[in-house]
Amino acid sequence: MNWEMYVRLSAMTFLQFAIWGAWSPVLAARLFGPLKMTGKQVGWVYGTMYLGCIVSPLACGVLTDRWVATQWFLVAAHALGGLLLLIAARRTTFCGLFVTMLLYALTYGPTITLTTALTFRHKGDMPFFAIQVWGGVAWVLVGWLLTAWRRRRGTGEGNDCLVLAGLLAVAMAVYSVFLPDTPPKAQDPLTHALSLLKDPNFVLFLAVSFVVASQLQFYFLGTASYLGDLGVESKNVPAVMSIAQAAQFITTLLVAIFEAAVLGALGFKWAIALGAAAWLAMYGVFALTRPRWLIICAQALHGIAYQFFIGVAFIYIAHIASKEVLGSATGLYSMVLYGFGLFAGTQFTGVVMDRLKVEGKFRWRAVFLVPCALLLACAIALGAFFRTPAYKPASGQKQPPAGAEASKGEEAK
């Protein structure tokens, strides 16, 4: 293993997800609380990230695959993004915050896929999860840091999460100067990326990803308020929600160590289906509404699901797309997942939460049964109809047991 490259890519992943993790889990509490926004308004504010992911990842993926070195694009995008986050921290009206966060989303959206594409371009025989694990570490540590700050200084108006995210974005912009040179390679990346749509299995995968992503907003928009209604103090919510990232870290670490064995045995199909099933189980526990300790522990299922569904998905895409067009291919997936799926989810979740609110209180059991039904349908669709190529470990990784993939019925016909 090239340890120098491993450290460089791991630090990039850490900063990339620390930015998002600083504000996304807890900003809803500020919007519902001090700013007194409705569920629909909160949905629109969170939806800005996903509007940005609809517009920018595929276009910027093509840009970096053909004309601009990836590392320099990351420098500019994160520098501008950091400035916009600091401005957003001072916005107290719906219109002002919405516009600022929308502009920010246009800068951050493409960086999610481009850091992933850069990782696959330079990781060599390093397991992808061994690098991705630092994204989970970032979410845990940034949640603890915000909790420690709030215990010392108080919760205040809750805009400290945006200030922290802005400072981390500036740090990421500076660090991106030192990332490995990643010049463009492809001549017609968009055409090659869109050719993946000829595969019906990939189309099914994108459709399921859209539905699954739309249901994740019940976690992002609802959990902080739900925990508050269960009696968890506001200052402790970031630390409680970091349980998900702690579980994501452990899951990623284990899969990083045993990537060839796990994916060789499960295959892409069952690994991705396991992710959908874990989210289904989490919402099922949430719908019980008691006991509180079980609901808090169920946060771990989110971290497990995230890595098996989304983390494995990027490896799957790297298996079916060439490295030359990986930025465009991951941009296409991110447009569906982080863009259309999560944006539709913000609107859907906001409407559901508003309709299931009685006398200022959410009917949490009814709220969480909605994603349970849709995720059950997604898990069944993956298990019944999804077909994938066999997993092939990177050079230097231990091969999975012979026939393991075939025993699961995963190899493409």
Sequence and secondary structure as in RCSB ss.txt:
>XXXX:A:sequence
MNWEMYVRLSAMTFLQFAIWGAWSPVLAARLFGPLKMTGKQVGWVYGTMYLGCIVSPLACGVLTDRWVATQWFLV
AAHALGGLLLLIAARRTTFCGLFVTMLLYALTYGPTITLTTALTFRHKGDMPFFAIQVWGGVAWVLVGWLLTAWR
RRRGTGEGNDCLVLAGLLAVAMAVYSVFLPDTPPKAQDPLTHALSLLKDPNFVLFLAVSFVVASQLQFYFLGTAS
YLGDLGVESKNVPAVMSIAQAAQFITTLLVAIFEAAVLGALGFKWAIALGAAAWLAMYGVFALTRPRWLIICAQA
LHGIAYQFFIGVAFIYIAHIASKEVLGSATGLYSMVLYGFGLFAGTQFTGVVMDRLKVEGKFRWRAVFLVPCALL
LACAIALGAFFRTPAYKPASGQKQPPAGAEASKGEEAK
>XXXX:A:secstr
  HHHHHHHHHHHHHHHHHHHHHTTTHHHHHHTTT   HHHHHHHHHHHHHHHHHSHHHHHHHHHHTS HHHHHH
HHHHHHHHHHHHHTT  SHHHHHHHHHHHHHHHHHHHHHHHHHHHHH TTS HHHHHHHHHHHHHHHHHHHHHHH
HHH  TTSTHHHHHHHHHHHHHHHHHTTS       SSHHHHHHGGGGSHHHHHHHHHHHHHHHHHHHHHHHHHH
HHHHTT  GGGHHHHHHHHHHHHHHHHHHHHHTHHHHHHHHHHHHHHHHHHHHHHHHHHHHHH   HHHHHHTHH
HHHHHHIIIIIHHHHHHHHHS GGGHHHHHHHHHIIIIIIIHHHHHHHHHHHHHHTEETTEE HHHHHHHHHHHH
HHHHHHHHHH         TTS    TTHHHHTT S  
